[in-house]
């Protein structure tokens, strides 16, 4: 299973070797710190039987660490220049069928992905929300490096100023765990912000909710006005629920926690609200 260990090399050296410059518009900041890369794979508990998804292959430093543990890796990389680097670097693994490199954007290929067991990725930060929504909907155990400020929101607790609809969404699909901070100096080129490793454990039972889309729609309605009480947020967001003002006013006090402020609601409470609304609307 395990290939012969090779030096992954610094991303800067690989880029220089191929005469490449990182593209800012693609969010290209490459992590080269071997210990951090190994920490990601170790934290996800990758084994030979796992098919592992990597979103944003870059120069292949993380790809190599995953291949050291897994017999099957699916790597998505939209930059044709870096696809050439990956295919050159991993010619043997590709020929063996251990590595599949998809030259496309994550948005374009995500719906066609099949058989993925785990995800270990350092995706471009501008698609962080899309990535977590996808992984959550598929129930995929994941370890990601994302912008620290974003991770802080993901793990924020009810009542916190950082607690948002996306905190709710992530905690509905996953039990998120902050692993460690990753300084900006560990990337090439160095971004202005720090990053963090986060582990996402899929929830097997999601508070008795049978309709994810409805639950998240209700959550979005509530968090559009997170400092208001539930009863008032429902009236303000009635157009999203496609309910008349008179009807929602007549029903809002039948909803549990109607007098609590939205920002103080945990996922279970929002789930209870969504289930009640589903039954009375």
C-alpha positions as CSV (number, residue, x, y, z in Angstrom):
1,X,0.0,0.0,0.0
2,X,2.5,2.6,1.1
3,X,4.8,4.0,-1.5
4,X,8.5,4.6,-1.0
5,X,8.8,7.8,1.1
6,X,9.9,10.8,-0.9
7,X,10.9,14.3,0.2
8,X,7.8,16.5,-0.5
9,X,10.0,19.6,-1.0
10,X,9.0,23.1,-0.4
11,X,6.2,24.6,-2.5
12,X,8.4,27.5,-3.4
13,X,11.0,25.2,-4.9
14,X,8.4,23.3,-6.9
15,X,6.9,26.5,-8.2
16,X,10.3,27.9,-9.2
17,X,11.2,24.6,-10.8
18,X,8.1,24.8,-13.1
19,X,8.4,28.6,-13.5
20,X,5.0,29.3,-11.8
21,X,3.6,32.1,-9.7
22,X,0.7,31.6,-7.3
23,X,-2.6,33.0,-8.6
24,X,-4.2,35.3,-6.1
25,X,-7.6,35.0,-7.7
26,X,-7.6,31.3,-7.0
27,X,-6.6,31.7,-3.4
28,X,-3.3,29.9,-3.9
29,X,-1.3,29.8,-0.6
30,X,0.6,26.5,-0.3
31,X,1.3,24.8,3.0
32,X,4.7,23.2,3.1
33,X,5.2,22.4,6.8
34,X,5.6,18.7,6.9
35,X,4.5,18.3,10.6
36,X,1.3,20.2,10.0
37,X,0.5,18.1,6.9
38,X,1.1,14.9,8.8
39,X,-1.1,16.2,11.6
40,X,-4.0,16.7,9.2
41,X,-3.8,13.1,7.9
42,X,-3.2,11.7,11.4
43,X,-6.2,13.6,12.8
44,X,-8.5,12.2,10.1
45,X,-7.2,8.7,10.9
46,X,-6.7,7.9,7.3
47,X,-6.2,4.2,6.6
48,X,-5.4,2.1,3.4
49,X,-9.1,1.2,3.0
50,X,-10.2,4.9,2.8
51,X,-11.0,6.8,-0.4
52,X,-9.8,10.3,0.5
53,X,-11.0,13.5,-1.1
54,X,-8.5,16.4,-1.4
55,X,-9.9,19.7,-2.5
56,X,-7.2,21.9,-4.0
57,X,-4.1,19.7,-4.7
58,X,-1.7,22.5,-5.2
59,X,1.8,21.3,-5.5
60,X,1.1,18.0,-4.0
61,X,2.6,18.3,-0.5
62,X,-0.6,17.2,1.3
63,X,-1.4,14.7,-1.5
64,X,1.9,12.9,-0.8
65,X,1.1,12.6,2.9
66,X,-2.4,11.2,2.2
67,X,-0.9,8.7,-0.3
68,X,1.5,7.5,2.4
69,X,-1.6,6.2,4.3
70,X,-4.3,5.6,1.7
71,X,-4.6,3.4,-1.4
72,X,-7.1,5.8,-3.1
73,X,-7.0,9.6,-3.4
74,X,-9.3,11.8,-5.4
75,X,-7.7,15.2,-5.9
76,X,-9.5,18.2,-7.3
77,X,-7.3,21.0,-8.8
78,X,-8.7,23.7,-11.2
79,X,-5.3,25.2,-12.2
80,X,-4.0,23.4,-15.3
81,X,-0.5,24.5,-14.4
82,X,-0.7,22.7,-11.1
83,X,-2.4,19.7,-12.6
84,X,0.7,19.3,-14.7
85,X,2.9,19.5,-11.6
86,X,0.7,16.9,-9.9
87,X,0.8,14.5,-12.9
88,X,4.5,14.8,-13.2
89,X,5.1,14.3,-9.4
90,X,2.7,11.4,-9.0
91,X,3.0,9.7,-12.4
92,X,3.5,6.3,-10.8
93,X,0.5,6.6,-8.4
94,X,-1.7,7.8,-11.2
95,X,-0.7,4.9,-13.4
96,X,-1.4,2.5,-10.5
97,X,-4.9,3.9,-10.1
98,X,-4.1,5.1,-6.6
99,X,-4.5,8.8,-7.4
100,X,-7.1,10.5,-9.6
101,X,-6.5,14.1,-10.5
102,X,-9.6,16.0,-11.6
103,X,-8.8,19.2,-13.5
104,X,-11.9,21.2,-12.6
105,X,-13.4,23.4,-9.9
106,X,-15.0,21.8,-6.8
107,X,-18.3,23.4,-7.7
108,X,-18.3,21.6,-11.1
109,X,-17.4,18.1,-9.9
110,X,-18.9,17.8,-6.4
111,X,-22.2,16.3,-7.5
112,X,-20.4,13.6,-9.5
113,X,-18.1,12.4,-6.7
114,X,-18.9,8.9,-5.4
115,X,-17.5,6.6,-2.8
116,X,-15.6,9.2,-0.7
117,X,-14.9,8.0,2.8
118,X,-13.0,10.9,4.2
119,X,-11.8,14.4,3.3
120,X,-8.4,15.9,4.1
121,X,-8.0,19.2,2.4
122,X,-6.6,22.7,2.4
123,X,-9.2,24.2,0.1
124,X,-9.1,27.8,-1.2
125,X,-10.7,29.9,1.6
126,X,-13.3,31.5,-0.6
127,X,-15.1,28.2,-1.1
128,X,-15.0,27.2,2.6
129,X,-18.7,27.5,3.1
130,X,-19.5,25.5,0.0
131,X,-17.1,22.8,1.0
132,X,-18.5,22.4,4.5
133,X,-22.1,22.4,3.2
134,X,-21.2,19.6,0.7
135,X,-19.3,17.5,3.2
136,X,-22.1,17.9,5.7
137,X,-24.8,16.9,3.3
138,X,-22.8,13.7,2.5
139,X,-21.8,12.9,6.1
140,X,-18.1,12.8,5.3
141,X,-15.6,12.7,8.2
142,X,-13.3,15.6,7.4
143,X,-10.1,17.5,8.5
144,X,-9.6,20.9,6.9
145,X,-7.3,23.8,7.2
146,X,-9.4,27.0,6.9
147,X,-9.0,30.7,7.8
148,X,-8.9,30.9,11.6
149,X,-11.5,33.6,11.8
150,X,-13.9,31.4,9.8
151,X,-13.1,28.4,12.1
152,X,-13.8,30.5,15.1
153,X,-17.3,31.1,13.8
154,X,-17.8,27.4,13.0
155,X,-17.1,26.4,16.6
156,X,-18.8,29.4,18.2
157,X,-21.3,28.7,21.0
158,X,-24.8,30.1,21.3
159,X,-24.8,33.6,22.8
160,X,-21.4,34.5,21.2
161,X,-21.1,37.5,18.9
162,X,-19.4,35.1,16.4
163,X,-22.4,32.7,16.5
164,X,-24.0,32.8,13.1
165,X,-26.3,30.9,10.8
166,X,-23.2,29.1,9.4
167,X,-22.3,28.1,13.0
168,X,-25.7,26.5,13.2
169,X,-25.4,24.8,9.8
170,X,-22.1,23.3,10.6
171,X,-23.2,22.1,14.1
172,X,-26.3,20.6,12.5
173,X,-24.3,18.4,10.2
174,X,-21.2,17.9,12.3
175,X,-19.6,18.0,15.8
176,X,-16.8,20.4,15.0
177,X,-13.5,20.3,16.9
178,X,-10.8,23.0,16.8
179,X,-7.5,21.1,16.5
180,X,-4.8,23.8,16.4
181,X,-3.8,27.1,15.0
182,X,-1.6,27.3,11.9
183,X,0.5,30.4,11.6
184,X,0.6,32.4,8.3
185,X,4.4,31.9,8.0
186,X,3.9,28.2,7.2
187,X,2.4,29.1,3.8
188,X,3.9,30.1,0.5
189,X,3.2,32.9,-0.2
190,X,2.4,34.0,3.4
191,X,-1.2,35.2,3.7
192,X,-2.1,38.1,6.0
193,X,-4.2,35.9,8.2
194,X,-3.7,32.8,10.3
195,X,-5.4,29.5,9.7
196,X,-6.5,26.6,11.8
197,X,-7.1,22.8,11.6
198,X,-10.6,21.7,12.2
199,X,-12.0,18.2,12.5
200,X,-15.6,17.6,11.5
201,X,-17.3,14.5,13.0
202,X,-20.6,13.8,11.1
203,X,-23.7,13.6,13.2
204,X,-25.5,10.3,12.9
205,X,-28.7,11.5,14.4
206,X,-29.7,15.1,13.7
207,X,-32.2,15.9,16.4
208,X,-35.0,14.0,14.9
209,X,-35.2,16.2,11.8
210,X,-36.3,14.4,8.6
211,X,-36.0,17.4,6.2
212,X,-32.6,19.0,6.2
213,X,-33.6,21.7,3.7
214,X,-36.6,22.8,5.8
215,X,-34.6,22.8,9.0
216,X,-31.9,25.0,7.4
217,X,-34.5,27.3,5.8
218,X,-36.0,28.0,9.2
219,X,-32.5,28.5,10.6
220,X,-31.8,31.1,7.9
221,X,-35.0,32.9,8.6
222,X,-34.2,33.1,12.3
223,X,-30.6,34.2,11.9
224,X,-31.5,37.0,9.5
225,X,-32.3,38.8,12.7
226,X,-30.3,36.9,15.3
227,X,-30.6,39.6,18.0
228,X,-34.4,39.6,17.8
229,X,-36.7,37.2,19.6
230,X,-37.8,34.1,17.7
231,X,-41.4,35.3,17.4
232,X,-40.3,38.6,15.7
233,X,-37.7,36.9,13.4
234,X,-40.4,34.6,12.1
235,X,-42.6,37.5,11.2
236,X,-39.7,39.3,9.5
237,X,-38.7,36.2,7.5
238,X,-42.2,35.1,6.6
239,X,-41.6,35.6,2.8
240,X,-38.8,33.0,2.9
241,X,-41.3,30.5,4.5
242,X,-43.9,31.6,2.1
243,X,-46.4,32.4,4.8
244,X,-48.6,35.5,5.1
245,X,-48.1,38.0,7.8
246,X,-51.4,37.4,9.4
247,X,-50.9,33.6,9.5
248,X,-47.4,33.7,11.0
249,X,-48.6,36.2,13.6
250,X,-51.3,33.9,14.6
251,X,-49.0,30.9,14.9
252,X,-45.7,32.4,16.3
253,X,-46.5,31.9,19.9
254,X,-47.2,28.2,19.3
255,X,-43.6,27.8,18.4
256,X,-41.2,26.7,21.2
257,X,-38.7,29.3,22.5
258,X,-40.7,32.1,20.9
259,X,-39.6,34.6,23.5
260,X,-35.9,33.6,23.3
261,X,-33.4,35.6,21.3
262,X,-32.2,33.8,18.3
263,X,-28.5,34.2,19.1
264,X,-29.0,32.1,22.2
265,X,-30.6,29.1,20.4
266,X,-28.5,25.9,20.1
267,X,-29.1,23.5,17.2
268,X,-31.6,21.3,19.1
269,X,-33.8,24.3,19.8
270,X,-33.8,25.4,16.2
271,X,-34.6,21.8,15.2
272,X,-37.5,21.8,17.6
273,X,-38.8,25.1,16.1
274,X,-38.5,23.7,12.5
275,X,-40.4,20.5,13.4
276,X,-43.2,22.5,15.0
277,X,-43.5,24.9,12.1
278,X,-43.5,21.9,9.7
279,X,-46.5,20.4,11.6
280,X,-48.6,23.6,11.9
281,X,-48.0,25.4,8.6
